[in-house]
Amino acid sequence: MTHDTDSTDPTRIAFMCVRNAGRSQMSTAFAEREIRRRGLDWELLTGGTDPADAVHDVVVEAMDEVGIDLSDRTPRAISESELRSCDVVATMGCSTLDVGTVGDDVDVRDWALTDPGERNLDEVRAIRDEIEERVVALFDELTSA
């Protein structure tokens, strides 16, 4: 199903990476917060091409510092059909998505973020803060369009 401006379907955004254990989980959590703050009826998807067993502990700790609990999140696979249903797909810098597979109707953006999986807490804080800025900017852009 393609999305157009005349559609009544909600805007749908996906955040994806390889493991779905760090960057895409943080992005999704910040996007959930923006949806609540802005009172939007948007849908979010997150997933990975090769999901991990759990969200990285250091990511859970870094997000806990800003009042967001990721301890109950489980990495999941994301399908090409799910991605094709989205208006925007943000990849996290892992270049795992062949853009041609999702079609021309999907706005695919590569955020080129460092993988937090093997990083220390200070490094993950910097990645977290960059993700928060990118998510807020994306919502600012999409709501003003």
N, C-alpha and C positions, 0 to 999 in steps of 0.2 A: 504494500500500500504506500503510495507516495503522499507526501505531505505538501499542501499548498496553503496559501494565505486565506482562501475561502473556507477552509476546512474548520469544523468545530472541534477537531481532535486537539488535545492539549499538546503543548510543546514537549518533545521528548529528547532528553540528553543522555548520552552514555559516556561513562568514564572507564577506560579500559587500559590494561597493561598485560604483561605476561603472567605474573603470579597472582594478581588481584589481592596483594597482601600488604600494600603500602600506599603508593601514590594514588591509585584509583580509589582506594578506600577513603583516604583523606579527602580527595576531591568530592566524592559522593557525600560525605558527611557535611562538608562545608556547603555543598549545593542544597542539601536537605535544610540546612539552617537558613539559607537565602530564600528558599521557597516559603518557609514559615514566616520569615521577617517581612517578605513582600506580599504575602497572601496570594501566591500563585497556585494555579491548578495544573502544575507541570508534572511530568513523569520522569523518573530517573532510572537508569540501568547501570550496573557495574559488573565487571567480570574480567576474566583473563583468558588468554589462549592456552595457558598451562597452569591452572590454579594451584596455589600452595595449599598446605593443610590448615594453615591458620594465618591470621594477620600478624605481622612482625611485632614482637613484644615492644621494641623500641618505638614503633609507630603508635601502638596503644598508649604507651607512656607519654609521648609527645602530645597526642591529642587530648589525653586526660588533663594535661596542664592548661588547656584552653576550654575545659568543661565539656568535652565531647567524649563519650564512652564508646570505644570500638571493641571492647572485650567480647561482645557477643556476636561480632560479625564473622562470617565464614566466607572465605574466597570461593568463587564460583566460576564456572565456564560461561562464556558468552558466545552466542551463535551469530553467524553471518545474517540470518534472518532477523534476529533482534537488532543488530546494527543497522540493517537496511530500513527498519521501522523508525529510525531516529532522525531528528532534524539536525542535530549536532553530535558528533562523536569526537571526544578529546582523547587522544592517545598520549601516553606519558613519556614518550621519548624512547620507546623500545622498538619502534619501527616494525611491529609485528603485523600491522594491518595493511594488506594489499588494498589500496583505496578503490581499485577497480572492482573489487568483489562486492562492495556495498552500493555502488551505483552513483550516478551524478547528482541525485537529489539530496544526498547527505553531505553536510559541511564537515569535513574531517580536518581536525587541527592537531598537530603534534606539538605538545608542550615541552618536549625535550628536557625533562626533569631527571635529576640524578636519582638512582634507585636507593632508597633508604635502608634496604635490607641488611647491608653489611656496615652501616654507618653508626657513629656514636650519637648520643642524644643531642649534643650541640649541633651536629650536622643535620640531624633529622628536624630539629627546630627550624633551621633555615629553609629546608625543603618545605616543611609544613607552612611556613609563613608565605613562601612564594606561591604555593598552591592556593592558599586563602586569597591572595591578591588576584590570581588568575581567575578563580571562580567568581569573585565579586565583579571583576571586570567583564567576564562573559555574561553575567546576569544583567549588568548595566547596559551592555551592548544589545542583548536580545530584547530587553524590555523597552528600550528606546527606539527599536527598529520599527 
